[in-house]
Amino acid sequence: MSPNEILFRAVQNQKLFGQINRQLLKTIVAGHYKAGDLLPPERDHADMFGVSRVVVREALGSLRDKGIVSIKQGRGTTVNPIDEWNTLDPEVLMLLYGDELYEKLIQLRGIIEPEFAALAAENITPEELEKLRKVSDLPESDTVEQHVERDTMYHLLIAKATHNPVLLIVLSSISEMLRESRRRTFAVHGELAKARYWHKTIFEAIEAHIPQAAREAMSAHMQQVQNGLERFNRLNQEDHN
C-alpha cells in the first residue's frame, strides 16, 4: 500500500469515527440508553454502520474519554450516570442544551468579559496592544467566517492581556462553542456594524488604560451580542412559521 493510500484510509477512518461517535452520543443523550444499560457489542455496531470494529472501538473510546460510558474487558460497554459525564465537552453540552446553550454562554460572557477588559486596561503591554489593534476592526469585505476568526482572536487577546492565565483558560475553553453563536450574530443585518463600534470603543478604553471605561464598553458589547442573538432567533422562527 502506497503512502497516499495509507493517508487516504486514515482520513476516511477519521471521518467515519467522528460520524459514529456523534451518532452514538446523540442516541445516549436522547435517552435511548439509560444509565447502567449495556450497549450492543462492537460487532453489532460494526454491522449496523458498515465499518470495521476498529472504527467502532475508537468511537467508543472517545465516549469513554468524555465520561459517557465505561468499558470493561469481558463485560462490554455500559452507559454512565449523567453526573459522571464531562459536561464541559462542547459536543456533550450542545446535545444536552441545544440552542439554549448559546444563551447560557452569552450570560457567562456578560459576567466575566467586562472584568477581562478592565484588567486588560490595567495590565496590557505595548506589544499586546499592537496585536489587539490589528484585529479590532471587522472589515465589511470579510466573510462571516473571517469575522468569526477576528472576533474570536480579539476577545482572546483581551483575556491574555489580563496576565491571569486562569482567565485565559476559561475563555479558551468556551471559544469553540462560541463560534456558532458568533456566526448567528454576524448573520443578522446591522450587527456587524454594532460589533465594529464596540470593538473600537473597548480598544480605545484599553489603550487609554481606563479600566472602568473598558468594563462599561465591554458590558454594552455583551448586551449588543445578546440582542443580536435574540434577533437571529426571532427571524429564524419567522422563517419557519
N, CA and C of each residue as an Amber inpcrd file, in Angstrom:
protein
   723
   0.8520000  -1.2010000   0.0000000   0.0000000   0.0000000   0.0000000
   0.8860000   1.2480000   0.0000000   0.5890000   2.1950000  -0.9000000
   1.3950000   3.4070000  -1.0130000   1.1140000   4.3500000   0.1540000
   2.0330000   5.3170000   0.4130000   1.7960000   6.3030000   1.4750000
   0.4870000   7.0720000   1.2840000   0.1740000   7.4190000   0.0080000
  -1.0710000   8.1450000  -0.2550000  -2.3010000   7.3110000   0.1030000
  -2.2370000   6.0190000  -0.2080000  -3.3600000   5.1260000   0.1200000
  -3.5250000   4.9990000   1.6310000  -2.4080000   4.9230000   2.3420000
  -2.4450000   4.8370000   3.8080000  -3.0740000   6.1030000   4.3850000
  -2.6500000   7.2700000   3.8500000  -3.1760000   8.5480000   4.3280000
  -4.6680000   8.6610000   4.0400000  -5.0810000   8.2550000   2.8220000
  -6.4930000   8.3280000   2.4420000  -7.3400000   7.4580000   3.3580000
  -6.8380000   6.2650000   3.6390000  -7.5870000   5.3550000   4.5130000
  -7.6870000   5.9350000   5.9320000  -6.6020000   6.5590000   6.3940000
  -6.6090000   7.1550000   7.7360000  -7.6390000   8.2810000   7.8260000
  -7.7020000   9.1110000   6.7660000  -8.6750000  10.2090000   6.7380000
 -10.0940000   9.6650000   6.7030000 -10.3040000   8.6300000   5.8820000
 -11.6290000   8.0100000   5.8130000 -12.0570000   7.4730000   7.1750000
 -11.1240000   6.7620000   7.8280000 -11.4240000   6.1990000   9.1490000
 -11.7440000   7.2900000  10.1650000 -10.9990000   8.4140000  10.0650000
 -11.2300000   9.5200000  10.9920000 -12.6230000  10.1060000  10.7990000
 -13.0430000  10.2580000   9.5340000 -14.3790000  10.7810000   9.2500000
 -15.4480000   9.8250000   9.7600000 -15.2510000   8.5320000   9.5010000
 -16.2120000   7.5290000   9.9600000 -16.2830000   7.5050000  11.4820000
 -15.1150000   7.5740000  12.1060000 -15.0540000   7.5780000  13.5690000
 -15.8550000   8.7420000  14.1370000 -15.6680000   9.9350000  13.5400000
 -16.3790000  11.1190000  14.0130000 -17.8820000  10.9830000  13.8530000
 -18.3110000  10.4540000  12.7090000 -19.7440000  10.2890000  12.4480000
 -20.3720000   9.3020000  13.4250000 -19.6930000   8.1840000  13.6420000
 -20.2290000   7.1510000  14.5360000 -20.2200000   7.6390000  15.9780000
 -19.1540000   8.3310000  16.3560000 -19.0650000   8.8990000  17.7010000
 -20.2460000   9.8280000  17.9710000 -20.5390000  10.7220000  16.9990000
 -21.6530000  11.6620000  17.1720000 -22.9960000  10.9410000  17.2230000
 -23.1600000   9.9110000  16.3710000 -24.4290000   9.1890000  16.3410000
 -24.6770000   8.4440000  17.6510000 -23.6380000   7.8000000  18.1630000
 -23.7780000   7.0860000  19.4350000 -24.0650000   8.0600000  20.5770000
 -23.3680000   9.1970000  20.5550000 -23.5730000  10.2080000  21.5990000
 -25.0040000  10.7440000  21.5560000 -25.4990000  11.0400000  20.3440000
 -26.8810000  11.5180000  20.1990000 -27.8740000  10.4960000  20.7390000
 -27.6250000   9.2250000  20.4360000 -28.5270000   8.1560000  20.8730000
 -28.5970000   8.0840000  22.3960000 -27.4440000   8.2250000  23.0410000
 -27.3920000   8.1450000  24.5080000 -28.0190000   9.3800000  25.1410000
 -27.6680000  10.5680000  24.6250000 -28.2160000  11.8140000  25.1760000
 -29.7350000  11.8540000  25.0100000 -30.2360000  11.2990000  23.9040000
 -31.6830000  11.2760000  23.6530000 -32.4180000  10.3220000  24.5830000
 -31.6640000   9.5030000  25.3240000 -32.2850000   8.6210000  26.3050000
 -32.6300000   7.2360000  25.8070000 -32.1440000   6.8830000  24.6100000
 -32.4060000   5.5370000  24.0920000 -31.6870000   4.4790000  24.9330000
 -30.5910000   4.8850000  25.5400000 -29.8910000   4.0260000  26.5050000
 -29.8000000   4.7920000  27.8190000 -30.2040000   4.1700000  28.9010000
 -30.2020000   4.7950000  30.2180000 -28.9160000   4.4450000  30.9670000
 -28.6780000   5.1510000  32.0720000 -27.5280000   4.8510000  32.9320000
 -27.6000000   3.3910000  33.3750000 -26.4790000   2.7000000  33.2020000
 -26.4090000   1.2900000  33.5790000 -26.7190000   0.3350000  32.4450000
 -27.2930000   0.8600000  31.3400000 -27.5970000  -0.0100000  30.1970000
 -26.3200000  -0.4490000  29.5030000 -26.3650000  -1.6550000  28.9860000
 -25.2430000  -2.2050000  28.2270000 -25.4620000  -1.9000000  26.7480000
 -24.4570000  -1.3060000  26.1010000 -24.5580000  -1.0500000  24.6660000
 -24.3710000  -2.3510000  23.8920000 -24.8980000  -2.4280000  22.6680000
 -24.6660000  -3.6150000  21.8420000 -23.1710000  -3.8520000  21.6370000
 -22.7770000  -5.0940000  21.3650000 -21.3530000  -5.4030000  21.1590000
 -20.7680000  -4.6570000  19.9580000 -19.4500000  -4.5560000  19.9270000
 -18.7510000  -3.8720000  18.8290000 -19.1640000  -4.4220000  17.4760000
 -19.2560000  -5.7500000  17.3810000 -19.5650000  -6.3570000  16.0750000
 -20.9510000  -5.9290000  15.5750000 -21.9070000  -5.7470000  16.5070000
 -23.2460000  -5.3020000  16.1040000 -23.2110000  -3.8780000  15.5580000
 -22.4560000  -3.0120000  16.2420000 -22.3120000  -1.6370000  15.7520000
 -21.5790000  -1.6140000  14.4130000 -20.5670000  -2.4620000  14.2700000
 -19.8120000  -2.5240000  13.0160000 -20.7310000  -2.9170000  11.8640000
 -21.5940000  -3.9020000  12.0960000 -22.5450000  -4.3320000  11.0610000
 -23.5690000  -3.2320000  10.7730000 -24.0480000  -2.5830000  11.8270000
 -25.0710000  -1.5430000  11.6840000 -24.5630000  -0.3660000  10.8580000
 -23.3170000   0.0720000  11.1420000 -22.7570000   1.2330000  10.4590000
 -21.9760000   0.8670000   9.1990000 -21.7160000  -0.4240000   8.9990000
 -20.9590000  -0.8570000   7.8300000 -19.5050000  -0.4510000   7.8780000
 -18.9100000  -0.5440000   9.0660000 -17.5000000  -0.1730000   9.2440000
 -16.7780000  -1.2930000   9.9840000 -15.4710000  -1.1340000  10.1170000
 -14.6890000  -2.1350000  10.8400000 -14.8820000  -1.9740000  12.3450000
 -14.5670000  -3.0160000  13.0730000 -14.6710000  -2.9610000  14.5320000
 -13.6460000  -1.9920000  15.1180000 -12.5500000  -1.7780000  14.3880000
 -11.5230000  -0.8290000  14.8480000 -12.1150000   0.5810000  14.9440000
 -12.8840000   0.9680000  13.9200000 -13.5050000   2.2970000  13.9090000
 -14.5040000   2.4200000  15.0570000 -15.3020000   1.3730000  15.2740000
 -16.2770000   1.3740000  16.3720000 -15.5600000   1.4830000  17.7100000
 -14.4570000   0.7500000  17.8440000 -13.6990000   0.7560000  19.1000000
 -13.1720000   2.1630000  19.3960000 -12.7070000   2.8630000  18.3490000
 -12.2180000   4.2330000  18.5360000 -13.3520000   5.1630000  18.9720000
 -14.5210000   4.9900000  18.3560000 -15.6720000   5.8320000  18.7100000
 -16.0960000   5.5940000  20.1570000 -16.1290000   4.3410000  20.5700000
 -16.4930000   4.0180000  21.9540000 -15.4410000   4.5420000  22.9300000
 -14.1720000   4.4870000  22.4950000 -13.0910000   5.0210000  23.3300000
 -13.2410000   6.5150000  23.5530000 -13.7100000   7.2260000  22.5190000
 -13.9470000   8.6640000  22.6540000 -15.0720000   8.9390000  23.6470000
 -16.1210000   8.1150000  23.5990000 -17.2260000   8.2660000  24.5580000
 -16.7530000   7.9880000  25.9810000 -15.8570000   7.0170000  26.1120000
 -15.2870000   6.7240000  27.4400000 -14.4950000   7.9250000  27.9440000
 -13.7140000   8.5470000  27.0530000 -12.9130000   9.7070000  27.4500000
 -13.7900000  10.8920000  27.8710000 -15.0010000  10.9700000  27.3440000
 -15.9400000  12.0280000  27.7210000 -16.7200000  11.6710000  28.9890000
 -16.4720000  10.4710000  29.5170000 -17.1720000  10.0350000  30.7220000
 -18.5640000   9.4930000  30.4600000 -18.9180000   9.3170000  29.1980000
 -20.2740000   8.8850000  28.8380000 -20.4760000   7.4000000  29.1240000
 -19.4420000   6.6110000  28.8590000 -19.5520000   5.1590000  29.0430000
 -18.3410000   4.6310000  29.8070000 -18.4990000   3.4230000  30.3210000
 -17.3850000   2.6690000  30.9090000 -17.2050000   1.4050000  30.0880000
 -15.9620000   1.0740000  29.8110000 -15.6660000  -0.1230000  29.0180000
 -14.8570000  -1.0800000  29.8780000 -15.3750000  -2.2900000  30.0670000
 -14.6890000  -3.2970000  30.8740000 -14.5090000  -4.5660000  30.0590000
 -13.2750000  -5.0400000  30.0570000 -12.9390000  -6.2420000  29.3000000
 -13.8280000  -7.4050000  29.7380000 -14.4760000  -8.0040000  28.7650000
 -15.3090000  -9.1700000  29.0530000 -16.7160000  -8.8390000  29.5060000
 -16.9620000  -7.5460000  29.8310000 -18.3030000  -7.1580000  30.3060000
 -18.9940000  -6.1650000  29.3740000 -18.2400000  -5.6320000  28.4250000
 -18.8370000  -4.7340000  27.4440000 -18.8200000  -3.2700000  27.8500000
 -19.6680000  -2.4990000  27.1740000 -19.7160000  -1.0390000  27.3430000
 -21.0230000  -0.6380000  28.0140000 -20.8950000   0.0660000  29.1390000
 -22.0610000   0.4560000  29.9380000 -22.1970000   1.9760000  29.9770000
 -23.4250000   2.4750000  29.8850000 -23.6850000   3.9190000  29.9600000
 -23.5370000   4.3920000  31.4050000 -22.7720000   5.4780000  31.5860000
 -22.5610000   6.0510000  32.9230000 -23.6950000   7.0000000  33.3050000
 -23.9070000   7.2250000  34.6080000 -24.8540000   8.2660000  35.0480000
 -24.3920000   9.6260000  34.5380000 -25.3310000  10.5350000  34.3110000
 -25.0080000  11.8280000  33.7040000 -24.0450000  12.6450000  34.5560000
 -24.0440000  12.4320000  35.8860000 -23.1320000  13.2130000  36.7310000
 -21.6760000  12.7890000  36.5700000 -21.4310000  11.7260000  35.8050000
 -20.0610000  11.3090000  35.5060000 -19.6100000  11.7920000  34.1310000
 -20.5260000  12.3790000  33.3580000 -20.1750000  12.8560000  32.0230000
 -19.3270000  14.1210000  32.1180000 -18.4800000  14.3080000  31.1160000
 -17.6960000  15.5390000  31.0250000 -18.5800000  16.6100000  30.3860000
 -19.3220000  17.3200000  31.2150000 -20.2700000  18.3020000  30.6900000
 -19.6060000  19.6190000  30.2900000 -18.2750000  19.6640000  30.3310000
 -17.5600000  20.8050000  29.7570000 -17.1550000  20.5250000  28.3180000
 -17.3690000  19.2920000  27.8670000 -17.0650000  18.9360000  26.4870000
 -18.0790000  19.6280000  25.5690000 -17.6080000  20.3930000  24.5590000
 -18.5290000  21.1480000  23.6990000 -19.6020000  20.2850000  23.0430000
 -19.2110000  19.1050000  22.5690000 -20.1670000  18.2340000  21.8890000
 -21.2650000  17.7640000  22.8420000 -20.8720000  17.4190000  24.0580000
 -21.8360000  16.9670000  25.0670000 -22.7750000  18.1140000  25.4420000
 -22.2110000  19.2980000  25.6610000 -23.0240000  20.4640000  26.0230000
 -24.0520000  20.7970000  24.9490000 -23.6160000  20.7550000  23.6830000
 -24.5250000  21.0960000  22.5910000 -25.7030000  20.1390000  22.5330000
 -25.4370000  18.8530000  22.7330000 -26.5100000  17.8630000  22.6670000
 -27.4290000  17.9420000  23.8840000 -26.8740000  18.3070000  25.0320000
 -27.6880000  18.4040000  26.2440000 -28.6120000  19.6250000  26.2290000
 -28.0970000  20.7640000  25.7460000 -28.8430000  22.0190000  25.8700000
 -29.3500000  22.5940000  24.5520000 -28.8170000  22.1350000  23.4170000
 -29.2740000  22.6580000  22.1350000 -29.0340000  24.1540000  22.0210000
 -29.9720000  24.8590000  21.3860000 -29.8150000  26.3000000  21.1660000
 -29.7830000  27.0970000  22.4650000 -30.3480000  26.5380000  23.5190000
 -30.3420000  27.2220000  24.8170000 -28.9150000  27.4490000  25.3160000
 -27.9920000  26.6100000  24.8400000 -26.5950000  26.7390000  25.2590000
 -26.0340000  28.1070000  24.8930000 -26.3970000  28.6310000  23.7000000
 -25.8650000  29.9210000  23.2600000 -26.2830000  31.0370000  24.2100000
 -27.5250000  30.9780000  24.6860000 -27.9970000  31.9910000  25.6280000
 -27.2280000  31.9050000  26.9440000 -26.9580000  30.6840000  27.3870000
 -26.2180000  30.4990000  28.6390000 -24.7790000  30.9950000  28.4960000
 -24.1910000  30.7750000  27.3300000 -22.8210000  31.2370000  27.0960000
 -22.7510000  32.7610000  27.0800000 -23.7580000  33.3980000  26.4780000
 -23.7960000  34.8640000  26.4610000 -23.9350000  35.4070000  27.8780000
 -24.7440000  34.7500000  28.7010000 -24.8750000  35.1580000  30.1030000
 -23.5250000  35.0790000  30.8110000 -22.8000000  33.9900000  30.5580000
 -21.4750000  33.8260000  31.1630000 -20.5290000  34.9220000  30.6910000
 -20.5360000  35.1930000  29.3920000 -19.6530000  36.2270000  28.8550000
 -19.9830000  37.5940000  29.4540000 -21.2740000  37.8570000  29.6520000
 -21.6800000  39.1380000  30.2280000 -21.1690000  39.3380000  31.6410000
 -20.9350000  38.2270000  32.3450000 -20.4180000  38.2970000  33.7130000
 -18.9030000  38.4720000  33.7340000 -18.1960000  37.7030000  32.8830000
 -16.7340000  37.6550000  33.0020000 -15.9820000  38.6230000  32.0870000
 -16.4830000  38.8690000  30.8810000 -15.6760000  39.6360000  29.9270000
 -15.5360000  41.1210000  30.2710000 -16.5200000  41.7740000  30.8960000
 -16.2630000  43.1570000  31.3160000 -15.0800000  43.2700000  32.2820000
 -14.9300000  42.2800000  33.1660000 -13.7850000  42.2990000  34.0880000
 -12.4840000  42.0030000  33.3560000 -12.5520000  41.1490000  32.3210000
 -11.3620000  40.9060000  31.4940000 -10.8910000  42.2220000  30.8880000
 -11.8360000  42.9900000  30.3500000 -11.4840000  44.2550000  29.6980000
 -10.8820000  45.2400000  30.6990000 -11.4470000  45.2920000  31.9040000
 -10.9270000  46.1980000  32.9370000  -9.5050000  45.8160000  33.3300000
  -9.2680000  44.5180000  33.5170000  -7.9230000  44.0510000  33.8700000
  -6.9380000  44.2830000  32.7310000  -7.4130000  44.0860000  31.4990000
  -6.5420000  44.3290000  30.3420000  -6.1350000  45.7960000  30.2830000
  -7.0560000  46.6980000  30.6090000  -6.7370000  48.1340000  30.6130000
  -5.6430000  48.4580000  31.6230000  -5.5880000  47.6900000  32.6910000
  -4.5580000  47.9040000  33.7140000  -3.2200000  47.2800000  33.3250000
  -3.2740000  46.1130000  32.6740000  -2.0670000  45.2890000  32.5480000
  -1.4910000  45.1470000  31.1480000  -2.1910000  45.5990000  30.1220000
  -1.7510000  45.3360000  28.7540000  -0.3970000  45.9850000  28.4640000
   0.4390000  45.2710000  27.7120000   1.7550000  45.7800000  27.3170000
   1.6420000  46.4380000  25.9370000   2.6270000  47.2420000  25.5500000
   2.5920000  47.8480000  24.2130000   2.5190000  46.8040000  23.0950000
   3.2330000  45.6960000  23.2680000   3.2110000  44.6380000  22.2500000
   1.8210000  44.0140000  22.1430000   1.1960000  43.7590000  23.2870000
  -0.1520000  43.1830000  23.2880000  -1.1660000  44.1650000  22.7040000
  -0.9660000  45.4350000  22.9970000  -1.8720000  46.4690000  22.4840000
  -1.8110000  46.5210000  20.9610000  -0.6250000  46.3770000  20.4150000
  -0.4660000  46.4180000  18.9610000  -1.1460000  45.2140000  18.3040000
  -1.0220000  44.0510000  18.9290000  -1.7070000  42.8570000  18.4020000
  -3.2180000  43.0430000  18.4420000  -3.7110000  43.6330000  19.5250000
  -5.1530000  43.8620000  19.6590000  -5.6360000  44.8640000  18.6160000
  -4.8150000  45.8850000  18.3520000  -5.1780000  46.8980000  17.3570000
  -5.4170000  46.2460000  15.9860000  -4.5700000  45.2870000  15.6420000
  -4.6230000  44.6660000  14.3110000  -5.8920000  43.8510000  14.0760000
  -6.5160000  43.3650000  15.1530000  -7.7190000  42.5310000  14.9690000
  -8.9900000  43.2210000  15.4650000  -8.8660000  44.4990000  15.8630000
 -10.0240000  45.1700000  16.4660000 -11.0880000  45.5450000  15.4390000
 -10.6950000  45.6660000  14.1690000 -11.6770000  46.0190000  13.1440000
 -12.3070000  44.7520000  12.5640000 -13.5070000  44.9060000  12.0210000
 -14.2160000  43.8070000  11.3500000 -14.6120000  44.3190000   9.9650000
 -13.7100000  44.2030000   8.9770000 -13.9620000  44.7860000   7.6560000
 -15.2270000  44.2390000   6.9940000 -15.9770000  45.1260000   6.3360000
 -17.1960000  44.7290000   5.6260000 -16.8950000  43.6820000   4.5620000
 -15.7050000  43.7870000   3.9510000 -15.3580000  42.9040000   2.8340000
 -15.0680000  41.4720000   3.2700000 -14.8480000  41.2510000   4.5550000
 -14.5420000  39.8990000   5.0380000 -15.7810000  39.0080000   4.9920000
 -15.5370000  37.6980000   4.9290000 -16.6230000  36.7290000   5.0040000
 -17.0620000  36.5710000   6.4600000 -18.1920000  35.9150000   6.6610000
 -18.6640000  35.6590000   8.0240000 -17.6170000  34.8710000   8.8030000
 -17.0060000  33.8720000   8.1580000 -16.0020000  33.0570000   8.8500000
 -14.7930000  33.8890000   9.2510000 -14.4030000  34.8350000   8.4070000
 -13.2880000  35.7260000   8.7580000 -13.6720000  36.6330000   9.9270000
 -14.9050000  37.0830000   9.9520000 -15.3820000  37.8780000  11.0940000
 -15.3340000  37.0540000  12.3760000 -15.7560000  35.7990000  12.2720000
 -15.7400000  34.9070000  13.4350000 -14.3170000  34.7440000  13.9560000
 -13.3620000  34.5310000  13.0410000 -11.9590000  34.3450000  13.4360000
 -11.4050000  35.5980000  14.1070000 -11.6580000  36.7580000  13.5090000
 -11.1320000  38.0130000  14.0620000 -11.7720000  38.3270000  15.4080000
 -13.0740000  38.0830000  15.5180000 -13.7720000  38.3430000  16.7750000
 -13.2620000  37.4200000  17.8770000 -13.0580000  36.1540000  17.5270000
 -12.5220000  35.1880000  18.4950000 -11.1500000  35.6340000  18.9900000
 -10.2840000  36.0100000  18.0520000  -8.9300000  36.4290000  18.4130000
  -8.9520000  37.7090000  19.2490000  -9.8240000  38.6370000  18.9020000
  -9.9350000  39.9060000  19.6370000 -10.2220000  39.6500000  21.1160000
 -11.2030000  38.8300000  21.3830000 -11.5940000  38.5810000  22.7780000
 -10.5590000  37.7250000  23.5170000  -9.9120000  36.8060000  22.8040000
  -8.8570000  36.0070000  23.4410000  -7.6450000  36.8700000  23.7910000
  -7.3200000  37.8290000  22.9200000  -6.1850000  38.7230000  23.2000000
  -6.4690000  39.6060000  24.4130000  -7.7130000  40.0210000  24.5730000
  -8.0720000  40.8000000  25.7630000  -7.9070000  39.9390000  27.0110000
  -8.3670000  38.6850000  26.9360000  -8.2070000  37.7700000  28.0760000
  -6.7290000  37.5490000  28.3850000  -5.9210000  37.4160000  27.3390000
  -4.4750000  37.2130000  27.5380000  -3.8380000  38.4370000  28.1930000
  -4.3310000  39.6220000  27.8340000  -3.7610000  40.8690000  28.3620000
  -4.1000000  41.0970000  29.8310000  -4.9690000  40.2770000  30.4160000
  -5.2180000  40.3730000  31.8630000  -4.0060000  39.9000000  32.6440000
  -3.1520000  39.0860000  31.9770000  -1.9770000  38.4630000  32.5930000
  -2.3810000  37.4930000  33.7070000  -3.5970000  36.9920000  33.5920000
  -4.0750000  35.9460000  34.5010000  -4.3500000  34.7100000  33.6500000
  -3.4470000  33.7220000  33.6770000  -3.5970000  32.5580000  32.7930000
  -4.8780000  31.7720000  33.0260000  -5.4030000  31.8090000  34.2450000
  -6.6460000  31.0770000  34.5350000  -7.8090000  31.6820000  33.7500000
  -7.8590000  33.0050000  33.6670000  -8.9260000  33.6740000  32.9230000
  -8.8450000  33.3390000  31.4380000  -7.6210000  33.2610000  30.9200000
  -7.4430000  32.8940000  29.5110000  -7.9260000  31.4710000  29.2650000
  -7.6400000  30.5780000  30.1970000  -8.0880000  29.1860000  30.0720000
  -9.6150000  29.1210000  30.0590000 -10.2490000  29.9080000  30.9250000
 -11.7200000  29.9200000  30.9990000 -12.3190000  30.3100000  29.6500000
 -11.8160000  31.4080000  29.0630000 -12.3760000  31.8620000  27.7900000
 -12.0100000  30.9090000  26.6580000 -10.7800000  30.4020000  26.6700000
 -10.3570000  29.4610000  25.6260000 -11.2270000  28.2110000  25.6290000
 -11.6460000  27.7850000  26.8220000 -12.4180000  26.5450000  26.9400000
 -13.7940000  26.6450000  26.2940000 -14.3260000  27.8710000  26.1700000
 -15.6500000  28.0110000  25.5540000 -15.5840000  28.6270000  24.1580000
 -14.3800000  28.9710000  23.6890000 -14.2480000  29.6660000  22.4030000
 -14.8100000  28.8620000  21.2430000 -14.5660000  27.5620000  21.2460000
 -15.0600000  26.7250000  20.1480000 -16.5880000  26.7130000  20.1350000
 -17.1960000  26.6620000  21.3200000 -18.6590000  26.6630000  21.4020000
 -19.2390000  28.0090000  20.9720000 -18.4450000  29.0710000  21.1040000
 -18.9340000  30.4090000  20.7650000 -18.9370000  30.6730000  19.2680000
 -18.2680000  29.8210000  18.4950000 -18.1680000  30.0670000  17.0550000
 -19.5430000  30.1270000  16.3900000 -20.3950000  29.1520000  16.7020000
 -21.7260000  29.1380000  16.0880000 -22.5460000  30.3350000  16.5540000
 -22.3850000  30.7110000  17.8220000 -23.0710000  31.9000000  18.3370000
 -22.6420000  33.1380000  17.5590000 -21.3480000  33.2450000  17.2860000
 -20.8350000  34.3880000  16.5270000 -21.3680000  34.3620000  15.0960000
 -21.4130000  33.1910000  14.4820000 -21.9460000  33.0890000  13.1150000
 -23.3810000  33.6090000  13.0760000 -24.1650000  33.2300000  14.0580000
 -25.5760000  33.6370000  14.0910000 -25.7070000  35.1470000  14.2580000
 -24.9120000  35.7080000  15.1460000 -24.9860000  37.1550000  15.3790000
 -24.5790000  37.9300000  14.1340000 -23.4650000  37.5270000  13.5020000
 -22.9760000  38.2500000  12.3300000 -23.8780000  38.0620000  11.1130000
 -24.7380000  37.0450000  11.1440000 -25.6660000  36.8160000  10.0300000
 -26.8290000  37.8040000  10.0440000 -27.0240000  38.5050000  11.1620000
 -28.1400000  39.4520000  11.2960000 -27.7120000  40.8220000  10.7820000
 -28.5100000  41.3800000   9.8970000 -28.1830000  42.6800000   9.2940000
 -27.9950000  43.7550000  10.3740000 -26.8910000  44.4750000  10.2690000
 -26.6200000  45.5810000  11.1800000 -25.7710000  45.2250000  12.3840000
 -25.6760000  43.9260000  12.7030000 -24.9280000  43.5330000  13.9060000
 -23.4210000  43.6900000  13.7280000 -22.9390000  43.5240000  12.5050000
 -21.5040000  43.6870000  12.2610000 -21.0690000  45.1180000  12.5640000
 -21.8420000  46.0870000  12.1080000 -21.5050000  47.4990000  12.3540000
 -21.5080000  47.8060000  13.8460000 -22.4640000  47.2280000  14.5730000
 -22.5190000  47.4410000  16.0260000 -21.2940000  46.8270000  16.7100000
 -20.9310000  45.6200000  16.2930000 -19.7590000  44.9590000  16.8810000
 -18.4950000  45.7560000  16.5860000 -18.4010000  46.2850000  15.3540000
 -17.2300000  47.0870000  14.9900000 -17.1290000  48.3200000  15.8940000
 -18.2550000  48.9670000  16.1390000 -18.2650000  50.1580000  17.0020000
 -17.7770000  49.8100000  18.4060000 -18.2890000  48.7280000  18.9730000
 -17.9100000  48.3900000  20.3440000 -16.4730000  47.8960000  20.4320000
 -15.9980000  47.2000000  19.4090000 -14.5920000  46.7900000  19.4060000
 -13.6910000  48.0240000  19.4600000 -14.0310000  49.0220000  18.6610000
 -13.2410000  50.2610000  18.6300000 -13.3040000  50.9650000  19.9890000
 -14.4870000  51.0420000  20.5710000 -14.6680000  51.7260000  21.8590000
 -13.9180000  51.0100000  22.9790000 -14.0110000  49.6940000  22.9930000
 -13.2960000  48.8950000  24.0080000 -11.7890000  49.0720000  23.8410000
 -11.3380000  48.9980000  22.5840000  -9.9030000  49.1450000  22.3310000
  -9.3950000  50.4980000  22.8240000 -10.1340000  51.5470000  22.5360000
  -9.7010000  52.8940000  22.9420000  -9.6230000  53.0200000  24.4610000
 -10.5560000  52.3900000  25.1700000 -10.5280000  52.4320000  26.6370000
  -9.3370000  51.6570000  27.1860000  -9.0460000  50.5140000  26.5670000
  -7.8870000  49.7170000  26.9950000  -6.5980000  50.4600000  26.6750000
  -6.5410000  51.0560000  25.4790000  -5.3530000  51.8110000  25.0670000
  -5.0970000  52.9790000  26.0120000  -6.1640000  53.6020000  26.5020000
  -6.0350000  54.7420000  27.4190000  -5.8280000  54.2950000  28.8640000
  -5.8510000  52.9840000  29.0850000  -5.6680000  52.4080000  30.4300000
  -6.7090000  52.9440000  31.4200000  -7.9810000  52.9220000  30.9720000
  -9.0920000  53.3510000  31.8380000  -9.9750000  52.1300000  32.1060000
  -9.7420000  51.4170000  33.2110000 -10.4590000  50.1640000  33.4770000
 -11.9810000  50.2900000  33.4820000 -12.5160000  51.3330000  34.1250000
 -13.9740000  51.4550000  34.2250000 -14.6050000  51.6680000  32.8520000
 -13.9620000  52.4620000  32.0210000 -14.4840000  52.6890000  30.6660000
 -14.4480000  51.4000000  29.8540000 -13.3680000  50.6290000  30.0160000
 -13.2540000  49.3480000  29.3100000 -14.3290000  48.3770000  29.7860000
 -14.5500000  48.3630000  31.0960000 -15.5720000  47.4780000  31.6870000
 -16.9590000  47.8230000  31.1340000 -17.2940000  49.1090000  31.1330000
 -18.6230000  49.5370000  30.6880000 -18.8190000  49.2840000  29.1940000
 -17.7710000  49.5160000  28.4150000 -17.8770000  49.2870000  26.9700000
 -18.0620000  47.8060000  26.6590000 -17.3250000  46.9500000  27.3690000
 -17.4650000  45.5110000  27.1400000 -18.8430000  45.0320000  27.5860000
 -19.3360000  45.5680000  28.6810000 -20.6710000  45.2010000  29.1530000
 -21.7280000  45.5600000  28.1090000 -21.5920000  46.7380000  27.5240000
 -22.5270000  47.1650000  26.4750000 -22.3970000  46.2770000  25.2390000
 -21.1750000  45.8880000  24.9140000 -20.9340000  44.9980000  23.7680000
 -21.5970000  43.6450000  24.0000000 -21.4850000  43.1100000  25.2160000
 -22.1080000  41.8220000  25.5210000 -23.6330000  41.9110000  25.4330000
 -24.1880000  43.0630000  25.8190000 -25.6380000  43.2680000  25.6770000
 -26.0190000  43.3050000  24.2000000 -25.1710000  43.9520000  23.3950000
 -25.4100000  44.0020000  21.9470000 -25.3650000  42.6020000  21.3410000
 -24.4100000  41.7860000  21.7880000 -24.3020000  40.4080000  21.2940000
 -25.5510000  39.6110000  21.6690000 -25.9990000  39.7810000  22.8940000
 -27.2110000  39.0790000  23.3380000 -28.4270000  39.5170000  22.5150000
 -28.5430000  40.8180000  22.2770000 -29.6530000  41.3210000  21.4650000
 -29.5920000  40.7670000  20.0430000 -28.3730000  40.6760000  19.4980000
 -28.1990000  40.1440000  18.1500000 -28.6200000  38.6910000  18.0530000
 -28.2750000  37.9180000  19.0770000 -28.6620000  36.5050000  19.0940000
 -30.1790000  36.3650000  19.2120000 -30.7920000  37.2200000  20.0210000
 -32.2570000  37.1960000  20.1520000 -32.9260000  37.5710000  18.8320000
 -32.3510000  38.5350000  18.1140000 -32.8860000  38.9130000  16.8000000
 -32.7770000  37.7510000  15.8290000 -31.6440000  37.0560000  15.8590000
 -31.4630000  35.8870000  14.9910000 -32.5370000  34.8500000  15.2760000
 -32.7760000  34.5790000  16.5540000 -33.7670000  33.5660000  16.9320000
 -35.1700000  33.9600000  16.4720000 -35.5050000  35.2550000  16.6070000
 -36.8290000  35.7160000  16.1610000 -36.9840000  35.5700000  14.6520000
 -35.9530000  35.9890000  13.9110000 -36.0000000  35.8850000  12.4510000
 -36.0750000  34.4330000  12.0070000 -35.3440000  33.5790000  12.7120000
 -35.3360000  32.1570000  12.3820000 -36.7200000  31.5440000  12.6200000
 -37.3640000  31.9680000  13.6990000 -38.7170000  31.4770000  13.9950000
 -39.7070000  31.9280000  12.9330000 -39.5850000  33.1890000  12.5150000
 -40.4890000  33.7200000  11.4870000 -40.3320000  32.9600000  10.1770000
 -39.0870000  32.5930000   9.8430000 -38.8350000  31.8510000   8.6050000
 -39.4710000  30.4710000   8.6340000 -39.6230000  29.9040000   9.8430000
 -40.1580000  28.5510000   9.9640000 -41.6670000  28.5380000  10.2220000
 -42.2680000  29.7250000  10.3170000 -43.7250000  29.7990000  10.5360000
 -44.4820000  29.8870000   9.2090000
